[in-house]
Amino acid sequence: MDISQIQPGDMVFAAADLFSDGEIPGYAEGALVVKAGTRGVLINTGHYEEYPDVEFYLVQFEDESGTLGLSLGCWAEELSTEPYN
């Protein structure tokens, strides 16, 4: 499935390791936040004012115990609908 077709509640996976940009509480800039392949659920989609033509995805990722925890804003290229190999 194409990322642009997903809806809130759909399962997604981190397509790559995701690192902090320095604005995530509890994570220093450059710190690994989500490992590639981590499963999550799409919470919502939206747009940044600076990039009105580019979709942005709010995803709640599972923690090490499998519980939904951390919510991150992600670009389409950072997500996959297929498990990471």
PyMOL Python script that loads the backbone (N, CA, C, O; Angstrom):
from pymol import cmd

cmd.read_pdbstr("""\
ATOM      1  N   MET A   1       0.856  -1.180   0.000  1.00  0.00           N
ATOM      2  CA  MET A   1       0.000   0.000   0.000  1.00  0.00           C
ATOM      3  C   MET A   1       0.898   1.238   0.000  1.00  0.00           C
ATOM      4  O   MET A   1       1.936   1.261   0.662  1.00  0.00           O
ATOM      5  N   ASP A   2       0.501   2.240  -0.728  1.00  0.00           N
ATOM      6  CA  ASP A   2       1.188   3.517  -0.792  1.00  0.00           C
ATOM      7  C   ASP A   2       0.936   4.284   0.510  1.00  0.00           C
ATOM      8  O   ASP A   2      -0.193   4.330   0.997  1.00  0.00           O
ATOM      9  N   ILE A   3       1.986   4.883   1.068  1.00  0.00           N
ATOM     10  CA  ILE A   3       1.845   5.637   2.318  1.00  0.00           C
ATOM     11  C   ILE A   3       0.768   6.711   2.202  1.00  0.00           C
ATOM     12  O   ILE A   3       0.060   6.976   3.174  1.00  0.00           O
ATOM     13  N   SER A   4       0.631   7.330   1.044  1.00  0.00           N
ATOM     14  CA  SER A   4      -0.362   8.398   0.897  1.00  0.00           C
ATOM     15  C   SER A   4      -1.795   7.887   1.019  1.00  0.00           C
ATOM     16  O   SER A   4      -2.724   8.687   1.132  1.00  0.00           O
ATOM     17  N   GLN A   5      -1.988   6.572   0.999  1.00  0.00           N
ATOM     18  CA  GLN A   5      -3.328   5.983   1.081  1.00  0.00           C
ATOM     19  C   GLN A   5      -3.714   5.562   2.498  1.00  0.00           C
ATOM     20  O   GLN A   5      -4.854   5.155   2.725  1.00  0.00           O
ATOM     21  N   ILE A   6      -2.783   5.652   3.457  1.00  0.00           N
ATOM     22  CA  ILE A   6      -3.097   5.180   4.802  1.00  0.00           C
ATOM     23  C   ILE A   6      -4.041   6.146   5.512  1.00  0.00           C
ATOM     24  O   ILE A   6      -4.100   7.337   5.206  1.00  0.00           O
ATOM     25  N   GLN A   7      -4.767   5.593   6.462  1.00  0.00           N
ATOM     26  CA  GLN A   7      -5.756   6.329   7.228  1.00  0.00           C
ATOM     27  C   GLN A   7      -5.444   6.197   8.712  1.00  0.00           C
ATOM     28  O   GLN A   7      -4.776   5.244   9.113  1.00  0.00           O
ATOM     29  N   PRO A   8      -5.916   7.139   9.543  1.00  0.00           N
ATOM     30  CA  PRO A   8      -5.723   6.995  10.982  1.00  0.00           C
ATOM     31  C   PRO A   8      -6.172   5.612  11.451  1.00  0.00           C
ATOM     32  O   PRO A   8      -7.236   5.120  11.076  1.00  0.00           O
ATOM     33  N   GLY A   9      -5.331   5.005  12.279  1.00  0.00           N
ATOM     34  CA  GLY A   9      -5.600   3.666  12.786  1.00  0.00           C
ATOM     35  C   GLY A   9      -4.854   2.588  12.022  1.00  0.00           C
ATOM     36  O   GLY A   9      -4.756   1.458  12.500  1.00  0.00           O
ATOM     37  N   ASP A  10      -4.319   2.909  10.832  1.00  0.00           N
ATOM     38  CA  ASP A  10      -3.564   1.925  10.049  1.00  0.00           C
ATOM     39  C   ASP A  10      -2.192   1.694  10.662  1.00  0.00           C
ATOM     40  O   ASP A  10      -1.589   2.602  11.232  1.00  0.00           O
ATOM     41  N   MET A  11      -1.707   0.451  10.536  1.00  0.00           N
ATOM     42  CA  MET A  11      -0.392   0.076  11.021  1.00  0.00           C
ATOM     43  C   MET A  11       0.667   0.515  10.017  1.00  0.00           C
ATOM     44  O   MET A  11       0.491   0.378   8.806  1.00  0.00           O
ATOM     45  N   VAL A  12       1.770   1.044  10.542  1.00  0.00           N
ATOM     46  CA  VAL A  12       2.917   1.425   9.721  1.00  0.00           C
ATOM     47  C   VAL A  12       4.185   0.962  10.430  1.00  0.00           C
ATOM     48  O   VAL A  12       4.145   0.523  11.579  1.00  0.00           O
ATOM     49  N   PHE A  13       5.305   1.067   9.729  1.00  0.00           N
ATOM     50  CA  PHE A  13       6.600   0.692  10.274  1.00  0.00           C
ATOM     51  C   PHE A  13       7.602   1.789   9.962  1.00  0.00           C
ATOM     52  O   PHE A  13       7.512   2.448   8.926  1.00  0.00           O
ATOM     53  N   ALA A  14       8.558   1.982  10.861  1.00  0.00           N
ATOM     54  CA  ALA A  14       9.644   2.921  10.577  1.00  0.00           C
ATOM     55  C   ALA A  14      10.485   2.334   9.455  1.00  0.00           C
ATOM     56  O   ALA A  14      10.982   1.214   9.577  1.00  0.00           O
ATOM     57  N   ALA A  15      10.650   3.068   8.373  1.00  0.00           N
ATOM     58  CA  ALA A  15      11.405   2.590   7.210  1.00  0.00           C
ATOM     59  C   ALA A  15      12.909   2.748   7.420  1.00  0.00           C
ATOM     60  O   ALA A  15      13.704   2.166   6.682  1.00  0.00           O
ATOM     61  N   ALA A  16      13.295   3.521   8.408  1.00  0.00           N
ATOM     62  CA  ALA A  16      14.706   3.759   8.722  1.00  0.00           C
ATOM     63  C   ALA A  16      14.787   4.125  10.197  1.00  0.00           C
ATOM     64  O   ALA A  16      13.771   4.410  10.830  1.00  0.00           O
ATOM     65  N   ASP A  17      15.992   4.117  10.737  1.00  0.00           N
ATOM     66  CA  ASP A  17      16.170   4.617  12.097  1.00  0.00           C
ATOM     67  C   ASP A  17      15.756   6.086  12.115  1.00  0.00           C
ATOM     68  O   ASP A  17      16.084   6.841  11.200  1.00  0.00           O
ATOM     69  N   LEU A  18      15.033   6.486  13.161  1.00  0.00           N
ATOM     70  CA  LEU A  18      14.578   7.873  13.290  1.00  0.00           C
ATOM     71  C   LEU A  18      15.315   8.522  14.457  1.00  0.00           C
ATOM     72  O   LEU A  18      15.349   7.981  15.562  1.00  0.00           O
ATOM     73  N   PHE A  19      15.897   9.678  14.202  1.00  0.00           N
ATOM     74  CA  PHE A  19      16.721  10.377  15.177  1.00  0.00           C
ATOM     75  C   PHE A  19      16.069  11.687  15.592  1.00  0.00           C
ATOM     76  O   PHE A  19      15.311  12.283  14.826  1.00  0.00           O
ATOM     77  N   SER A  20      16.367  12.130  16.804  1.00  0.00           N
ATOM     78  CA  SER A  20      15.821  13.369  17.330  1.00  0.00           C
ATOM     79  C   SER A  20      16.409  14.579  16.612  1.00  0.00           C
ATOM     80  O   SER A  20      17.600  14.631  16.309  1.00  0.00           O
ATOM     81  N   ASP A  21      15.535  15.547  16.351  1.00  0.00           N
ATOM     82  CA  ASP A  21      15.985  16.814  15.779  1.00  0.00           C
ATOM     83  C   ASP A  21      16.275  17.830  16.886  1.00  0.00           C
ATOM     84  O   ASP A  21      16.520  19.008  16.622  1.00  0.00           O
ATOM     85  N   GLY A  22      16.240  17.349  18.118  1.00  0.00           N
ATOM     86  CA  GLY A  22      16.497  18.212  19.267  1.00  0.00           C
ATOM     87  C   GLY A  22      15.248  18.777  19.907  1.00  0.00           C
ATOM     88  O   GLY A  22      15.326  19.480  20.914  1.00  0.00           O
ATOM     89  N   GLU A  23      14.089  18.473  19.326  1.00  0.00           N
ATOM     90  CA  GLU A  23      12.837  19.017  19.855  1.00  0.00           C
ATOM     91  C   GLU A  23      11.961  17.961  20.521  1.00  0.00           C
ATOM     92  O   GLU A  23      10.817  18.246  20.876  1.00  0.00           O
ATOM     93  N   ILE A  24      12.476  16.754  20.695  1.00  0.00           N
ATOM     94  CA  ILE A  24      11.710  15.686  21.338  1.00  0.00           C
ATOM     95  C   ILE A  24      12.121  15.616  22.799  1.00  0.00           C
ATOM     96  O   ILE A  24      13.282  15.332  23.095  1.00  0.00           O
ATOM     97  N   PRO A  25      11.196  15.868  23.722  1.00  0.00           N
ATOM     98  CA  PRO A  25      11.541  15.842  25.147  1.00  0.00           C
ATOM     99  C   PRO A  25      12.191  14.505  25.548  1.00  0.00           C
ATOM    100  O   PRO A  25      11.692  13.431  25.211  1.00  0.00           O
ATOM    101  N   GLY A  26      13.295  14.598  26.261  1.00  0.00           N
ATOM    102  CA  GLY A  26      13.981  13.408  26.746  1.00  0.00           C
ATOM    103  C   GLY A  26      14.998  12.840  25.777  1.00  0.00           C
ATOM    104  O   GLY A  26      15.675  11.865  26.105  1.00  0.00           O
ATOM    105  N   TYR A  27      15.127  13.426  24.583  1.00  0.00           N
ATOM    106  CA  TYR A  27      16.069  12.940  23.578  1.00  0.00           C
ATOM    107  C   TYR A  27      16.952  14.092  23.105  1.00  0.00           C
ATOM    108  O   TYR A  27      16.459  15.115  22.629  1.00  0.00           O
ATOM    109  N   ALA A  28      18.252  13.911  23.243  1.00  0.00           N
ATOM    110  CA  ALA A  28      19.193  14.914  22.749  1.00  0.00           C
ATOM    111  C   ALA A  28      19.172  14.931  21.230  1.00  0.00           C
ATOM    112  O   ALA A  28      18.798  13.940  20.603  1.00  0.00           O
ATOM    113  N   GLU A  29      19.564  16.036  20.639  1.00  0.00           N
ATOM    114  CA  GLU A  29      19.653  16.114  19.184  1.00  0.00           C
ATOM    115  C   GLU A  29      20.588  15.026  18.674  1.00  0.00           C
ATOM    116  O   GLU A  29      21.702  14.865  19.173  1.00  0.00           O
ATOM    117  N   GLY A  30      20.124  14.282  17.676  1.00  0.00           N
ATOM    118  CA  GLY A  30      20.911  13.206  17.079  1.00  0.00           C
ATOM    119  C   GLY A  30      20.726  11.854  17.745  1.00  0.00           C
ATOM    120  O   GLY A  30      21.256  10.856  17.257  1.00  0.00           O
ATOM    121  N   ALA A  31      19.981  11.795  18.858  1.00  0.00           N
ATOM    122  CA  ALA A  31      19.763  10.527  19.562  1.00  0.00           C
ATOM    123  C   ALA A  31      18.780   9.641  18.788  1.00  0.00           C
ATOM    124  O   ALA A  31      17.817  10.133  18.199  1.00  0.00           O
ATOM    125  N   LEU A  32      19.035   8.337  18.800  1.00  0.00           N
ATOM    126  CA  LEU A  32      18.114   7.377  18.177  1.00  0.00           C
ATOM    127  C   LEU A  32      16.818   7.346  18.973  1.00  0.00           C
ATOM    128  O   LEU A  32      16.831   7.128  20.184  1.00  0.00           O
ATOM    129  N   VAL A  33      15.694   7.566  18.287  1.00  0.00           N
ATOM    130  CA  VAL A  33      14.392   7.598  18.946  1.00  0.00           C
ATOM    131  C   VAL A  33      13.598   6.333  18.624  1.00  0.00           C
ATOM    132  O   VAL A  33      13.000   5.730  19.515  1.00  0.00           O
ATOM    133  N   VAL A  34      13.593   5.932  17.356  1.00  0.00           N
ATOM    134  CA  VAL A  34      12.852   4.757  16.907  1.00  0.00           C
ATOM    135  C   VAL A  34      13.744   3.973  15.950  1.00  0.00           C
ATOM    136  O   VAL A  34      14.295   4.533  15.002  1.00  0.00           O
ATOM    137  N   LYS A  35      13.880   2.685  16.203  1.00  0.00           N
ATOM    138  CA  LYS A  35      14.682   1.835  15.322  1.00  0.00           C
ATOM    139  C   LYS A  35      13.895   1.459  14.067  1.00  0.00           C
ATOM    140  O   LYS A  35      12.672   1.323  14.104  1.00  0.00           O
ATOM    141  N   ALA A  36      14.607   1.294  12.971  1.00  0.00           N
ATOM    142  CA  ALA A  36      13.983   0.831  11.727  1.00  0.00           C
ATOM    143  C   ALA A  36      13.222  -0.452  12.008  1.00  0.00           C
ATOM    144  O   ALA A  36      13.710  -1.334  12.713  1.00  0.00           O
ATOM    145  N   GLY A  37      12.032  -0.548  11.456  1.00  0.00           N
ATOM    146  CA  GLY A  37      11.208  -1.737  11.623  1.00  0.00           C
ATOM    147  C   GLY A  37      10.236  -1.666  12.773  1.00  0.00           C
ATOM    148  O   GLY A  37       9.373  -2.535  12.903  1.00  0.00           O
ATOM    149  N   THR A  38      10.354  -0.641  13.622  1.00  0.00           N
ATOM    150  CA  THR A  38       9.438  -0.514  14.757  1.00  0.00           C
ATOM    151  C   THR A  38       8.027  -0.279  14.247  1.00  0.00           C
ATOM    152  O   THR A  38       7.796   0.536  13.353  1.00  0.00           O
ATOM    153  N   ARG A  39       7.100  -1.004  14.830  1.00  0.00           N
ATOM    154  CA  ARG A  39       5.700  -0.905  14.424  1.00  0.00           C
ATOM    155  C   ARG A  39       5.032   0.277  15.119  1.00  0.00           C
ATOM    156  O   ARG A  39       5.342   0.604  16.264  1.00  0.00           O
ATOM    157  N   GLY A  40       4.115   0.903  14.402  1.00  0.00           N
ATOM    158  CA  GLY A  40       3.358   2.005  14.961  1.00  0.00           C
ATOM    159  C   GLY A  40       1.981   2.082  14.335  1.00  0.00           C
ATOM    160  O   GLY A  40       1.630   1.289  13.462  1.00  0.00           O
ATOM    161  N   VAL A  41       1.212   3.046  14.794  1.00  0.00           N
ATOM    162  CA  VAL A  41      -0.129   3.258  14.264  1.00  0.00           C
ATOM    163  C   VAL A  41      -0.261   4.735  13.898  1.00  0.00           C
ATOM    164  O   VAL A  41       0.158   5.618  14.647  1.00  0.00           O
ATOM    165  N   LEU A  42      -0.850   4.982  12.733  1.00  0.00           N
ATOM    166  CA  LEU A  42      -1.051   6.361  12.295  1.00  0.00           C
ATOM    167  C   LEU A  42      -2.139   7.008  13.153  1.00  0.00           C
ATOM    168  O   LEU A  42      -3.243   6.480  13.289  1.00  0.00           O
ATOM    169  N   ILE A  43      -1.797   8.168  13.731  1.00  0.00           N
ATOM    170  CA  ILE A  43      -2.747   8.911  14.557  1.00  0.00           C
ATOM    171  C   ILE A  43      -3.469   9.958  13.718  1.00  0.00           C
ATOM    172  O   ILE A  43      -4.687  10.113  13.808  1.00  0.00           O
ATOM    173  N   ASN A  44      -2.695  10.679  12.898  1.00  0.00           N
ATOM    174  CA  ASN A  44      -3.292  11.753  12.109  1.00  0.00           C
ATOM    175  C   ASN A  44      -2.320  12.164  11.006  1.00  0.00           C
ATOM    176  O   ASN A  44      -1.139  11.817  11.042  1.00  0.00           O
ATOM    177  N   THR A  45      -2.826  12.898  10.039  1.00  0.00           N
ATOM    178  CA  THR A  45      -1.984  13.471   8.993  1.00  0.00           C
ATOM    179  C   THR A  45      -2.212  14.976   8.975  1.00  0.00           C
ATOM    180  O   THR A  45      -3.233  15.474   9.448  1.00  0.00           O
ATOM    181  N   GLY A  46      -1.255  15.675   8.427  1.00  0.00           N
ATOM    182  CA  GLY A  46      -1.393  17.118   8.346  1.00  0.00           C
ATOM    183  C   GLY A  46      -0.309  17.698   7.467  1.00  0.00           C
ATOM    184  O   GLY A  46       0.344  16.989   6.701  1.00  0.00           O
ATOM    185  N   HIS A  47      -0.130  19.001   7.592  1.00  0.00           N
ATOM    186  CA  HIS A  47       0.849  19.731   6.782  1.00  0.00           C
ATOM    187  C   HIS A  47       1.508  20.788   7.658  1.00  0.00           C
ATOM    188  O   HIS A  47       0.872  21.370   8.536  1.00  0.00           O
ATOM    189  N   TYR A  48       2.778  21.024   7.408  1.00  0.00           N
ATOM    190  CA  TYR A  48       3.448  22.170   8.010  1.00  0.00           C
ATOM    191  C   TYR A  48       3.103  23.401   7.183  1.00  0.00           C
ATOM    192  O   TYR A  48       2.950  23.324   5.964  1.00  0.00           O
ATOM    193  N   GLU A  49       2.986  24.518   7.854  1.00  0.00           N
ATOM    194  CA  GLU A  49       2.689  25.765   7.153  1.00  0.00           C
ATOM    195  C   GLU A  49       3.744  26.054   6.086  1.00  0.00           C
ATOM    196  O   GLU A  49       3.431  26.565   5.011  1.00  0.00           O
ATOM    197  N   GLU A  50       5.008  25.717   6.398  1.00  0.00           N
ATOM    198  CA  GLU A  50       6.104  25.971   5.463  1.00  0.00           C
ATOM    199  C   GLU A  50       6.070  25.059   4.236  1.00  0.00           C
ATOM    200  O   GLU A  50       6.634  25.398   3.196  1.00  0.00           O
ATOM    201  N   TYR A  51       5.412  23.905   4.353  1.00  0.00           N
ATOM    202  CA  TYR A  51       5.358  22.913   3.268  1.00  0.00           C
ATOM    203  C   TYR A  51       3.909  22.479   3.032  1.00  0.00           C
ATOM    204  O   TYR A  51       3.570  21.328   3.308  1.00  0.00           O
ATOM    205  N   PRO A  52       3.061  23.350   2.538  1.00  0.00           N
ATOM    206  CA  PRO A  52       1.635  23.032   2.436  1.00  0.00           C
ATOM    207  C   PRO A  52       1.309  21.889   1.472  1.00  0.00           C
ATOM    208  O   PRO A  52       0.227  21.308   1.558  1.00  0.00           O
ATOM    209  N   ASP A  53       2.222  21.557   0.557  1.00  0.00           N
ATOM    210  CA  ASP A  53       1.951  20.498  -0.412  1.00  0.00           C
ATOM    211  C   ASP A  53       2.524  19.139  -0.009  1.00  0.00           C
ATOM    212  O   ASP A  53       2.405  18.166  -0.753  1.00  0.00           O
ATOM    213  N   VAL A  54       3.145  19.076   1.170  1.00  0.00           N
ATOM    214  CA  VAL A  54       3.789  17.839   1.614  1.00  0.00           C
ATOM    215  C   VAL A  54       3.074  17.317   2.852  1.00  0.00           C
ATOM    216  O   VAL A  54       2.945  18.027   3.849  1.00  0.00           O
ATOM    217  N   GLU A  55       2.608  16.066   2.782  1.00  0.00           N
ATOM    218  CA  GLU A  55       1.886  15.466   3.903  1.00  0.00           C
ATOM    219  C   GLU A  55       2.866  15.053   5.003  1.00  0.00           C
ATOM    220  O   GLU A  55       3.976  14.595   4.732  1.00  0.00           O
ATOM    221  N   PHE A  56       2.429  15.226   6.234  1.00  0.00           N
ATOM    222  CA  PHE A  56       3.190  14.891   7.420  1.00  0.00           C
ATOM    223  C   PHE A  56       2.333  13.918   8.226  1.00  0.00           C
ATOM    224  O   PHE A  56       1.111  14.062   8.264  1.00  0.00           O
ATOM    225  N   TYR A  57       2.952  12.934   8.867  1.00  0.00           N
ATOM    226  CA  TYR A  57       2.220  11.857   9.541  1.00  0.00           C
ATOM    227  C   TYR A  57       2.569  11.819  11.022  1.00  0.00           C
ATOM    228  O   TYR A  57       3.746  11.765  11.379  1.00  0.00           O
ATOM    229  N   LEU A  58       1.568  11.845  11.879  1.00  0.00           N
ATOM    230  CA  LEU A  58       1.772  11.659  13.309  1.00  0.00           C
ATOM    231  C   LEU A  58       1.560  10.187  13.607  1.00  0.00           C
ATOM    232  O   LEU A  58       0.471   9.649  13.410  1.00  0.00           O
ATOM    233  N   VAL A  59       2.617   9.543  14.084  1.00  0.00           N
ATOM    234  CA  VAL A  59       2.597   8.098  14.323  1.00  0.00           C
ATOM    235  C   VAL A  59       2.936   7.823  15.776  1.00  0.00           C
ATOM    236  O   VAL A  59       3.863   8.414  16.331  1.00  0.00           O
ATOM    237  N   GLN A  60       2.180   6.922  16.390  1.00  0.00           N
ATOM    238  CA  GLN A  60       2.486   6.476  17.743  1.00  0.00           C
ATOM    239  C   GLN A  60       3.171   5.124  17.611  1.00  0.00           C
ATOM    240  O   GLN A  60       2.569   4.154  17.149  1.00  0.00           O
ATOM    241  N   PHE A  61       4.436   5.069  18.022  1.00  0.00           N
ATOM    242  CA  PHE A  61       5.238   3.859  17.889  1.00  0.00           C
ATOM    243  C   PHE A  61       5.203   3.026  19.161  1.00  0.00           C
ATOM    244  O   PHE A  61       5.009   3.547  20.260  1.00  0.00           O
ATOM    245  N   GLU A  62       5.394   1.722  18.990  1.00  0.00           N
ATOM    246  CA  GLU A  62       5.480   0.811  20.131  1.00  0.00           C
ATOM    247  C   GLU A  62       6.817   0.982  20.842  1.00  0.00           C
ATOM    248  O   GLU A  62       7.830   1.309  20.224  1.00  0.00           O
ATOM    249  N   ASP A  63       6.798   0.755  22.149  1.00  0.00           N
ATOM    250  CA  ASP A  63       8.047   0.725  22.890  1.00  0.00           C
ATOM    251  C   ASP A  63       8.566  -0.712  22.926  1.00  0.00           C
ATOM    252  O   ASP A  63       8.010  -1.591  22.266  1.00  0.00           O
ATOM    253  N   GLU A  64       9.624  -0.950  23.690  1.00  0.00           N
ATOM    254  CA  GLU A  64      10.244  -2.280  23.731  1.00  0.00           C
ATOM    255  C   GLU A  64       9.298  -3.374  24.234  1.00  0.00           C
ATOM    256  O   GLU A  64       9.477  -4.547  23.904  1.00  0.00           O
ATOM    257  N   SER A  65       8.289  -2.997  25.033  1.00  0.00           N
ATOM    258  CA  SER A  65       7.354  -3.989  25.565  1.00  0.00           C
ATOM    259  C   SER A  65       6.157  -4.223  24.644  1.00  0.00           C
ATOM    260  O   SER A  65       5.294  -5.048  24.945  1.00  0.00           O
ATOM    261  N   GLY A  66       6.100  -3.492  23.512  1.00  0.00           N
ATOM    262  CA  GLY A  66       4.987  -3.647  22.586  1.00  0.00           C
ATOM    263  C   GLY A  66       3.813  -2.736  22.882  1.00  0.00           C
ATOM    264  O   GLY A  66       2.767  -2.836  22.241  1.00  0.00           O
ATOM    265  N   THR A  67       3.981  -1.837  23.861  1.00  0.00           N
ATOM    266  CA  THR A  67       2.935  -0.890  24.218  1.00  0.00           C
ATOM    267  C   THR A  67       3.097   0.369  23.384  1.00  0.00           C
ATOM    268  O   THR A  67       4.208   0.873  23.215  1.00  0.00           O
ATOM    269  N   LEU A  68       1.984   0.876  22.862  1.00  0.00           N
ATOM    270  CA  LEU A  68       2.058   2.139  22.129  1.00  0.00           C
ATOM    271  C   LEU A  68       2.515   3.226  23.074  1.00  0.00           C
ATOM    272  O   LEU A  68       1.985   3.379  24.175  1.00  0.00           O
ATOM    273  N   GLY A  69       3.502   3.977  22.633  1.00  0.00           N
ATOM    274  CA  GLY A  69       4.061   5.004  23.487  1.00  0.00           C
ATOM    275  C   GLY A  69       4.338   6.272  22.728  1.00  0.00           C
ATOM    276  O   GLY A  69       3.434   7.070  22.479  1.00  0.00           O
ATOM    277  N   LEU A  70       5.587   6.460  22.360  1.00  0.00           N
ATOM    278  CA  LEU A  70       6.067   7.689  21.765  1.00  0.00           C
ATOM    279  C   LEU A  70       5.344   8.043  20.468  1.00  0.00           C
ATOM    280  O   LEU A  70       5.200   7.207  19.575  1.00  0.00           O
ATOM    281  N   SER A  71       4.895   9.289  20.379  1.00  0.00           N
ATOM    282  CA  SER A  71       4.297   9.811  19.141  1.00  0.00           C
ATOM    283  C   SER A  71       5.310  10.703  18.453  1.00  0.00           C
ATOM    284  O   SER A  71       5.914  11.574  19.079  1.00  0.00           O
ATOM    285  N   LEU A  72       5.491  10.482  17.164  1.00  0.00           N
ATOM    286  CA  LEU A  72       6.441  11.268  16.386  1.00  0.00           C
ATOM    287  C   LEU A  72       5.804  11.764  15.103  1.00  0.00           C
ATOM    288  O   LEU A  72       4.938  11.105  14.527  1.00  0.00           O
ATOM    289  N   GLY A  73       6.237  12.917  14.669  1.00  0.00           N
ATOM    290  CA  GLY A  73       5.874  13.399  13.352  1.00  0.00           C
ATOM    291  C   GLY A  73       6.862  12.834  12.349  1.00  0.00           C
ATOM    292  O   GLY A  73       8.072  12.901  12.570  1.00  0.00           O
ATOM    293  N   CYS A  74       6.372  12.280  11.253  1.00  0.00           N
ATOM    294  CA  CYS A  74       7.226  11.623  10.262  1.00  0.00           C
ATOM    295  C   CYS A  74       6.874  12.078   8.852  1.00  0.00           C
ATOM    296  O   CYS A  74       5.727  12.414   8.557  1.00  0.00           O
ATOM    297  N   TRP A  75       7.879  12.080   7.994  1.00  0.00           N
ATOM    298  CA  TRP A  75       7.677  12.306   6.569  1.00  0.00           C
ATOM    299  C   TRP A  75       7.377  10.967   5.916  1.00  0.00           C
ATOM    300  O   TRP A  75       7.710   9.921   6.473  1.00  0.00           O
ATOM    301  N   ALA A  76       6.761  10.981   4.761  1.00  0.00           N
ATOM    302  CA  ALA A  76       6.373   9.748   4.066  1.00  0.00           C
ATOM    303  C   ALA A  76       7.549   8.802   3.855  1.00  0.00           C
ATOM    304  O   ALA A  76       7.396   7.589   4.006  1.00  0.00           O
ATOM    305  N   GLU A  77       8.722   9.337   3.508  1.00  0.00           N
ATOM    306  CA  GLU A  77       9.876   8.477   3.241  1.00  0.00           C
ATOM    307  C   GLU A  77      10.421   7.802   4.494  1.00  0.00           C
ATOM    308  O   GLU A  77      11.266   6.912   4.396  1.00  0.00           O
ATOM    309  N   GLU A  78       9.956   8.208   5.658  1.00  0.00           N
ATOM    310  CA  GLU A  78      10.395   7.595   6.918  1.00  0.00           C
ATOM    311  C   GLU A  78       9.501   6.441   7.340  1.00  0.00           C
ATOM    312  O   GLU A  78       9.762   5.781   8.347  1.00  0.00           O
ATOM    313  N   LEU A  79       8.428   6.193   6.559  1.00  0.00           N
ATOM    314  CA  LEU A  79       7.440   5.171   6.917  1.00  0.00           C
ATOM    315  C   LEU A  79       7.265   4.145   5.798  1.00  0.00           C
ATOM    316  O   LEU A  79       7.536   4.403   4.626  1.00  0.00           O
ATOM    317  N   SER A  80       6.804   2.985   6.215  1.00  0.00           N
ATOM    318  CA  SER A  80       6.476   1.912   5.284  1.00  0.00           C
ATOM    319  C   SER A  80       5.218   1.212   5.769  1.00  0.00           C
ATOM    320  O   SER A  80       4.933   1.180   6.966  1.00  0.00           O
ATOM    321  N   THR A  81       4.481   0.661   4.843  1.00  0.00           N
ATOM    322  CA  THR A  81       3.324  -0.153   5.218  1.00  0.00           C
ATOM    323  C   THR A  81       3.714  -1.621   5.356  1.00  0.00           C
ATOM    324  O   THR A  81       2.903  -2.448   5.772  1.00  0.00           O
ATOM    325  N   GLU A  82       4.952  -1.938   5.007  1.00  0.00           N
ATOM    326  CA  GLU A  82       5.453  -3.312   5.073  1.00  0.00           C
ATOM    327  C   GLU A  82       6.505  -3.426   6.174  1.00  0.00           C
ATOM    328  O   GLU A  82       7.274  -2.491   6.394  1.00  0.00           O
ATOM    329  N   PRO A  83       6.543  -4.573   6.870  1.00  0.00           N
ATOM    330  CA  PRO A  83       7.577  -4.753   7.901  1.00  0.00           C
ATOM    331  C   PRO A  83       8.974  -4.598   7.309  1.00  0.00           C
ATOM    332  O   PRO A  83       9.224  -4.966   6.162  1.00  0.00           O
ATOM    333  N   TYR A  84       9.864  -4.055   8.105  1.00  0.00           N
ATOM    334  CA  TYR A  84      11.253  -3.842   7.729  1.00  0.00           C
ATOM    335  C   TYR A  84      11.961  -5.182   7.620  1.00  0.00           C
ATOM    336  O   TYR A  84      11.801  -6.038   8.491  1.00  0.00           O
ATOM    337  N   ASN A  85      12.729  -5.373   6.577  1.00  0.00           N
ATOM    338  CA  ASN A  85      13.457  -6.641   6.416  1.00  0.00           C
ATOM    339  C   ASN A  85      14.867  -6.494   6.867  1.00  0.00           C
ATOM    340  O   ASN A  85      15.637  -7.452   6.808  1.00  0.00           O
TER     341      ASN A  85
END
""", "prot")
cmd.dss("prot")
cmd.show_as("cartoon", "prot")
cmd.util.cbc("prot")
cmd.orient("prot")
